Amino acid sequence: MKRQKYLSINAMIAYLAFVNMFVPLSTDIYMPALPQMGEYFSASEFLVSLTLTIFFLVFALGLIFFGPLSDKYGRRPILIFGAGIYTLASFACAGATDIYFLLCGRFFQAIASGALVTVATAVIKDCFRGQVMRKILAITQTLGVIAPMVAPLVGGILLTFTDWRGSFYLLTVLGTINLIVAFLFCETLPEQKRYRGGILNSLTLLAEVGRQKYFMAALVMFAILSAPYMAYLSASSFIYIENFGLSAQEFSYFFAVNSAASIAGPMLYLKLKNILSNVRMLRLCFLIAMTSGILVLLIGQTRAIIFLLTFLPFTAIGAVARPFAMEILLHETKENVGTASSVINFVPILFGSFGMMVGTLPWGSFIDGLGIIITTSTALSITIWVLIRQGKFGAARQAASDLT
């Protein structure tokens, strides 16, 4: 790790994990308060839920925009900017008296979150190598899964002694802590490694990353596998409550069990990485994903517990694939790491958004639809891998990232 004057290695790891939790905290912590917000603002369910949708979409754009800027100006200025804007936007949301003012605040929260997550990913590449980087990726991925589980519970607790504003005040406090630590953060990108062109020209770095055929092929191959899980998130309540007749409370138990598999995934990845090559790891991911999809199609309709058990393997192997993909792609990146980090984070969100939309299409059965999405996505990923092995997209830059 490159030395930090004020942050120890453990503090640095904790901070990077903290930054990676901001997006799920920002989207999930106030979900229990959505009905209350609709009443307060006298707004439709569509407008209130738009506070979630607009965040997700703008966050994806923020990822793309701030990567090149961090390659030009360094990580620290972008980190401070993101933390400062996030804090101000959260405070503005807490004081909103109009739904449209709240939407505006959420817009700037999302922009700032894009800056924070992009820089956090780039800093991991700047500072860590080998086994240490692998462990940090696993830690950040794990906490990124824990946060969506914990955030709604925290939001529900807040509602017992405050109103919907309490969630945004808490986000303001977290943003302030982030800003303080950002000022203590020392730059990790040396001057000699920064992009020297103009501001607008720095955005052309995105095109340069896009022209790296092997990198983009590997990224899309992994990103496609994010679509089924996001489809599950969008359709799970319909499946468990409407299809199987569970109560909302019972649904939360099933949802929590599946989420636990996501938590275990990154830790499982560390174990498997010590005994499997990249190729064998990828084969295992594809085998389990395809088997899970087929089982969902064949017996997922039987009972709620059967559906859970058939989808659970996909959740677990998807959680293994995420840090695996991040390590492969970061090893493949030699320069313009901020820009590459933007693309690495953006593409899975793009496929995930598509998965959410497809998951709630008017299928004859959401379970059948999910099974089709899993098997189709896995088949597409396998097809891309076969083309990679045939050399259709060139060769890996480093042996550590070779998938052939």
C-alpha positions as CSV (number, residue, x, y, z in Angstrom):
1,M,0.0,0.0,0.0
2,K,1.2,3.5,-0.8
3,R,1.6,5.3,2.5
4,Q,-1.0,7.6,4.0
5,K,0.1,10.2,6.5
6,Y,-3.0,10.2,8.6
7,L,-4.7,6.8,7.8
8,S,-3.3,3.4,8.8
9,I,-3.9,0.5,6.4
10,N,-6.8,-0.7,8.5
11,A,-8.3,2.8,8.6
12,M,-7.9,3.0,4.9
13,I,-9.6,-0.3,4.3
14,A,-12.4,0.7,6.6
15,Y,-12.8,4.0,4.8
16,L,-13.0,2.4,1.3
17,A,-15.6,-0.1,2.6
18,F,-17.5,2.8,4.2
19,V,-17.6,4.7,0.8
20,N,-18.8,1.6,-1.0
21,M,-21.8,1.4,1.4
22,F,-23.1,4.9,0.5
23,V,-25.1,3.9,-2.5
24,P,-27.2,1.1,-0.8
25,L,-27.6,3.3,2.3
26,S,-28.8,6.2,0.1
27,T,-31.4,4.1,-1.7
28,D,-32.6,1.8,1.0
29,I,-32.5,3.6,4.4
30,Y,-35.6,5.7,3.7
31,M,-37.7,2.9,2.0
32,P,-39.8,2.2,5.1
33,A,-40.8,5.9,5.1
34,L,-42.0,6.1,1.5
35,P,-45.7,5.9,2.4
36,Q,-45.3,8.6,5.0
37,M,-43.4,10.8,2.5
38,G,-46.3,10.4,0.0
39,E,-48.7,11.6,2.6
40,Y,-46.5,14.5,3.7
41,F,-45.9,15.8,0.1
42,S,-49.4,14.9,-1.1
43,A,-47.6,13.2,-3.9
44,S,-48.4,10.1,-6.0
45,E,-46.6,6.8,-5.5
46,F,-44.9,7.4,-8.9
47,L,-43.4,10.7,-7.8
48,V,-42.2,9.3,-4.4
49,S,-40.7,6.2,-6.0
50,L,-39.0,8.5,-8.6
51,T,-36.7,9.5,-5.7
52,L,-35.2,6.0,-6.0
53,T,-35.3,5.8,-9.7
54,I,-33.6,9.1,-10.4
55,F,-30.9,8.3,-7.9
56,F,-30.1,5.0,-9.6
57,L,-29.9,6.5,-13.1
58,V,-28.0,9.7,-12.2
59,F,-25.5,7.6,-10.1
60,A,-24.7,5.6,-13.2
61,L,-23.9,8.8,-15.2
62,G,-21.8,10.1,-12.3
63,L,-19.7,6.9,-12.5
64,I,-18.9,7.6,-16.1
65,F,-18.2,11.4,-15.7
66,F,-15.9,11.4,-12.6
67,G,-13.5,8.6,-13.6
68,P,-11.7,10.6,-16.3
69,L,-11.7,13.7,-14.1
70,S,-10.0,11.7,-11.3
71,D,-7.4,10.6,-13.8
72,K,-6.7,14.3,-14.7
73,Y,-7.0,16.0,-11.3
74,G,-6.2,13.2,-8.9
75,R,-8.3,11.2,-6.5
76,R,-8.4,13.5,-3.5
77,P,-10.1,16.6,-5.1
78,I,-12.8,14.4,-6.6
79,L,-13.3,12.6,-3.2
80,I,-13.6,15.9,-1.3
81,F,-16.0,17.3,-4.0
82,G,-18.1,14.2,-3.8
83,A,-18.2,14.0,0.0
84,G,-19.0,17.8,0.2
85,I,-21.8,17.7,-2.4
86,Y,-23.3,14.5,-0.9
87,T,-23.4,16.1,2.6
88,L,-25.1,19.3,1.3
89,A,-27.6,17.4,-0.8
90,S,-28.5,15.1,2.1
91,F,-29.2,18.2,4.3
92,A,-31.2,19.7,1.5
93,C,-33.3,16.5,1.2
94,A,-33.9,16.5,5.0
95,G,-35.3,20.1,4.8
96,A,-37.4,19.6,1.6
97,T,-40.9,21.0,1.8
98,D,-41.7,20.0,-1.8
99,I,-41.4,16.7,-3.7
100,Y,-39.6,18.4,-6.6
101,F,-37.1,20.0,-4.3
102,L,-36.5,16.5,-2.8
103,L,-36.0,15.1,-6.3
104,C,-33.4,17.8,-7.0
105,G,-31.6,16.9,-3.8
106,R,-31.6,13.3,-4.7
107,F,-30.1,14.2,-8.1
108,F,-27.1,15.8,-6.5
109,Q,-26.8,13.0,-4.0
110,A,-26.5,10.6,-6.9
111,I,-24.0,12.7,-8.8
112,A,-21.8,12.8,-5.6
113,S,-22.2,9.1,-5.0
114,G,-20.9,8.4,-8.5
115,A,-17.8,10.4,-7.7
116,L,-17.2,8.6,-4.4
117,V,-17.6,5.1,-5.7
118,T,-15.5,5.7,-8.8
119,V,-12.6,7.1,-6.7
120,A,-12.9,4.3,-4.1
121,T,-12.4,1.7,-6.8
122,A,-9.5,3.5,-8.4
123,V,-7.8,4.0,-5.0
124,I,-7.9,0.2,-4.4
125,K,-6.0,-0.2,-7.7
126,D,-3.6,2.6,-6.8
127,C,-2.7,1.4,-3.4
128,F,-3.0,-2.4,-3.2
129,R,-1.7,-5.4,-5.1
130,G,-2.1,-9.2,-5.1
131,Q,-3.6,-11.0,-2.1
132,V,-4.2,-7.7,-0.2
133,M,-6.2,-6.2,-3.1
134,R,-8.1,-9.5,-3.4
135,K,-9.1,-9.4,0.3
136,I,-10.1,-5.7,0.1
137,L,-12.3,-6.3,-2.9
138,A,-14.0,-9.2,-1.0
139,I,-14.5,-6.9,2.0
140,T,-16.0,-4.1,0.0
141,Q,-18.3,-6.4,-1.9
142,T,-19.5,-8.1,1.3
143,L,-20.3,-4.8,3.0
144,G,-22.0,-3.6,-0.2
145,V,-24.4,-6.5,0.2
146,I,-24.8,-6.1,4.0
147,A,-25.8,-2.4,3.7
148,P,-29.0,-3.1,1.7
149,M,-30.1,-5.6,4.4
150,V,-29.3,-3.3,7.3
151,A,-30.4,0.1,5.8
152,P,-34.2,-0.6,5.8
153,L,-34.0,-1.9,9.4
154,V,-32.2,1.3,10.5
155,G,-34.8,3.4,8.6
156,G,-37.6,1.5,10.4
157,I,-36.0,2.1,13.8
158,L,-35.7,5.8,13.0
159,L,-39.4,6.1,12.3
160,T,-40.2,5.0,15.8
161,F,-38.9,8.3,17.2
162,T,-38.7,10.7,14.2
163,D,-40.3,11.2,10.8
164,W,-39.0,10.6,7.2
165,R,-36.5,13.4,7.6
166,G,-34.5,11.4,10.2
167,S,-33.1,9.2,7.4
168,F,-31.8,12.1,5.5
169,Y,-30.3,13.7,8.6
170,L,-28.5,10.5,9.3
171,L,-27.2,10.5,5.7
172,T,-26.0,14.1,6.4
173,V,-24.1,12.9,9.4
174,L,-22.5,10.1,7.5
175,G,-21.6,12.5,4.7
176,T,-20.0,14.8,7.1
177,I,-17.8,11.9,8.5
178,N,-16.9,11.0,5.0
179,L,-15.9,14.6,4.2
180,I,-13.7,14.8,7.3
181,V,-11.9,11.6,6.4
182,A,-11.6,12.8,2.7
183,F,-9.6,15.8,3.9
184,L,-7.3,13.5,5.8
185,F,-6.8,11.3,2.7
186,C,-3.5,11.8,0.9
187,E,-3.3,11.7,-2.9
188,T,-2.6,8.2,-4.4
189,L,-2.2,9.2,-8.1
190,P,1.2,10.9,-8.7
191,E,1.4,13.9,-10.9
192,Q,3.5,12.1,-13.5
193,K,0.7,9.5,-14.0
194,R,-2.1,12.0,-14.5
195,Y,-3.8,12.8,-17.8
196,R,-2.3,15.9,-19.3
197,G,-5.0,16.9,-21.8
198,G,-7.9,19.4,-21.4
199,I,-11.0,18.7,-19.4
200,L,-13.2,17.8,-22.3
201,N,-10.4,15.8,-23.9
202,S,-10.2,13.8,-20.6
203,L,-13.6,12.4,-21.4
204,T,-12.2,10.9,-24.5
205,L,-10.4,8.5,-22.2
206,L,-13.8,6.7,-22.0
207,A,-13.5,5.9,-25.7
208,E,-9.9,4.7,-25.2
209,V,-11.2,2.2,-22.6
210,G,-14.0,1.2,-24.9
211,R,-11.5,0.3,-27.6
212,Q,-9.7,-2.2,-25.4
213,K,-11.5,-5.3,-26.8
214,Y,-10.3,-7.9,-24.3
215,F,-11.1,-5.6,-21.4
216,M,-14.6,-4.8,-22.7
217,A,-15.4,-8.3,-23.6
218,A,-14.5,-9.6,-20.2
219,L,-16.4,-6.8,-18.6
220,V,-19.6,-7.5,-20.6
221,M,-19.2,-11.2,-19.9
222,F,-19.3,-10.7,-16.2
223,A,-21.8,-7.8,-16.3
224,I,-24.5,-9.9,-18.0
225,L,-24.6,-12.1,-14.9
226,S,-25.8,-9.1,-12.9
227,A,-29.1,-9.0,-14.8
228,P,-30.7,-12.1,-13.2
229,Y,-30.1,-11.0,-9.6
230,M,-31.5,-7.5,-10.3
231,A,-34.5,-9.2,-12.0
232,Y,-34.9,-11.2,-8.8
233,L,-34.9,-8.0,-6.7
234,S,-37.6,-6.4,-8.8
235,A,-39.8,-9.5,-8.9
236,S,-39.1,-11.3,-5.5
237,S,-42.0,-9.7,-3.6
238,F,-44.5,-10.7,-6.3
239,I,-43.1,-14.2,-6.3
240,Y,-43.2,-14.8,-2.6
241,I,-46.3,-12.8,-1.6
242,E,-48.6,-13.2,-4.7
243,N,-47.4,-16.5,-6.1
244,F,-46.8,-18.4,-2.8
245,G,-49.1,-16.4,-0.6
246,L,-46.6,-15.4,2.1
247,S,-47.1,-12.5,4.3
248,A,-44.8,-9.4,4.1
249,Q,-43.0,-10.6,7.3
250,E,-42.5,-14.1,5.9
251,F,-41.2,-12.6,2.7
252,S,-38.6,-10.6,4.6
253,Y,-37.2,-13.9,6.2
254,F,-36.9,-15.6,2.8
255,F,-35.3,-12.4,1.3
256,A,-32.8,-12.3,4.2
257,V,-31.8,-15.9,3.8
258,N,-31.0,-15.3,0.1
259,S,-29.1,-12.1,1.0
260,A,-27.0,-14.1,3.4
261,A,-25.7,-16.1,0.4
262,S,-24.5,-12.8,-1.1
263,I,-22.6,-12.0,2.1
264,A,-20.9,-15.4,2.0
265,G,-20.0,-15.2,-1.7
266,P,-16.9,-12.9,-1.4
267,M,-15.5,-15.0,1.4
268,L,-16.1,-18.1,-0.7
269,Y,-14.3,-16.4,-3.5
270,L,-11.1,-16.0,-1.4
271,K,-11.2,-19.7,-0.6
272,L,-11.7,-20.8,-4.2
273,K,-9.1,-18.5,-5.5
274,N,-6.4,-20.3,-3.6
275,I,-7.2,-23.6,-5.2
276,L,-8.6,-22.8,-8.6
277,S,-7.2,-21.1,-11.7
278,N,-9.1,-18.3,-13.4
279,V,-10.4,-20.7,-16.1
280,R,-11.6,-23.3,-13.6
281,M,-13.2,-20.5,-11.4
282,L,-15.1,-19.3,-14.5
283,R,-16.3,-22.8,-15.4
284,L,-17.6,-23.3,-11.9
285,C,-19.5,-20.0,-12.0
286,F,-21.1,-20.9,-15.4
287,L,-22.0,-24.4,-14.2
288,I,-23.6,-23.4,-11.0
289,A,-25.5,-20.4,-12.7
290,M,-26.9,-22.6,-15.5
291,T,-27.8,-25.4,-13.1
292,S,-29.6,-22.9,-10.9
293,G,-31.6,-21.4,-13.8
294,I,-32.7,-24.9,-15.0
295,L,-33.8,-25.9,-11.5
296,V,-35.8,-22.6,-11.2
297,L,-37.6,-23.4,-14.4
298,L,-38.2,-27.1,-13.6
299,I,-39.2,-27.1,-9.9
300,G,-39.2,-23.4,-8.8
301,Q,-43.0,-23.3,-8.9
302,T,-43.4,-26.1,-6.4
303,R,-43.1,-24.3,-3.0
304,A,-41.5,-21.1,-1.6
305,I,-38.7,-23.0,0.0
306,I,-38.0,-24.9,-3.2
307,F,-37.8,-21.7,-5.1
308,L,-35.4,-20.2,-2.5
309,L,-33.2,-23.3,-2.7
310,T,-33.1,-23.3,-6.5
311,F,-32.2,-19.6,-6.8
312,L,-29.8,-19.6,-3.8
313,P,-26.9,-21.1,-5.8
314,F,-27.1,-18.4,-8.4
315,T,-27.0,-15.7,-5.6
316,A,-23.9,-17.3,-4.1
317,I,-22.0,-17.8,-7.3
318,G,-23.0,-14.3,-8.4
319,A,-21.4,-12.9,-5.2
320,V,-18.3,-14.9,-6.0
321,A,-18.2,-13.6,-9.6
322,R,-18.3,-9.9,-8.6
323,P,-14.9,-9.6,-6.8
324,F,-13.5,-12.1,-9.3
325,A,-14.5,-9.8,-12.1
326,M,-13.2,-6.7,-10.3
327,E,-9.8,-8.4,-9.8
328,I,-9.5,-9.6,-13.4
329,L,-10.5,-6.2,-14.8
330,L,-8.2,-4.2,-12.5
331,H,-5.3,-6.4,-13.3
332,E,-6.0,-5.7,-17.0
333,T,-5.9,-1.9,-16.3
334,K,-2.5,-0.3,-16.6
335,E,-3.3,3.4,-17.0
336,N,-6.3,5.8,-16.7
337,V,-7.5,3.7,-13.7
338,G,-10.2,6.2,-12.8
339,T,-11.7,6.0,-16.2
340,A,-11.6,2.2,-16.2
341,S,-13.1,2.2,-12.8
342,S,-16.0,4.3,-14.1
343,V,-16.6,1.8,-16.9
344,I,-16.2,-1.2,-14.6
345,N,-18.9,0.1,-12.3
346,F,-21.2,1.5,-15.0
347,V,-21.6,-1.5,-17.3
348,P,-23.0,-3.9,-14.6
349,I,-25.5,-1.2,-13.5
350,L,-26.6,-0.9,-17.1
351,F,-27.2,-4.6,-17.4
352,G,-28.7,-4.7,-13.9
353,S,-31.2,-2.0,-14.9
354,F,-32.2,-4.0,-18.0
355,G,-32.6,-7.0,-15.8
356,M,-34.9,-5.1,-13.4
357,M,-37.1,-4.1,-16.3
358,V,-37.2,-7.5,-17.9
359,G,-37.9,-9.2,-14.5
360,T,-41.2,-7.4,-14.1
361,L,-42.5,-7.9,-17.6
362,P,-45.9,-9.6,-17.8
363,W,-44.6,-13.2,-17.8
364,G,-47.1,-16.0,-17.4
365,S,-45.1,-16.6,-14.2
366,F,-42.4,-14.4,-12.7
367,I,-40.6,-17.6,-11.7
368,D,-40.5,-18.9,-15.2
369,G,-39.4,-15.5,-16.4
370,L,-36.6,-15.5,-13.8
371,G,-35.4,-19.0,-14.9
372,I,-35.4,-17.8,-18.5
373,I,-33.4,-14.7,-17.6
374,I,-30.8,-16.8,-15.7
375,T,-30.3,-19.4,-18.4
376,T,-30.2,-16.8,-21.2
377,S,-27.8,-14.5,-19.4
378,T,-25.5,-17.4,-18.6
379,A,-25.6,-18.7,-22.1
380,L,-24.7,-15.3,-23.4
381,S,-21.8,-15.0,-21.0
382,I,-20.5,-18.5,-22.0
383,T,-20.7,-17.4,-25.7
384,I,-18.6,-14.4,-25.0
385,W,-16.1,-16.5,-23.1
386,V,-15.8,-18.9,-26.0
387,L,-15.1,-16.0,-28.3
388,I,-12.5,-14.7,-25.9
389,R,-10.8,-18.1,-25.8
390,Q,-10.8,-18.1,-29.6
391,G,-8.9,-14.9,-29.6
392,K,-11.7,-12.8,-31.2
393,F,-11.0,-9.9,-28.8
394,G,-7.2,-10.1,-28.6
395,A,-5.1,-11.3,-25.6
396,A,-4.9,-10.3,-22.0
397,R,-2.4,-7.6,-21.1
398,Q,-1.2,-9.5,-18.0
399,A,-1.0,-13.2,-17.3
400,A,-2.9,-12.6,-14.0
401,S,-6.0,-11.6,-15.9
402,D,-5.9,-14.4,-18.6
403,L,-9.2,-16.2,-19.0
404,T,-8.1,-18.6,-21.6
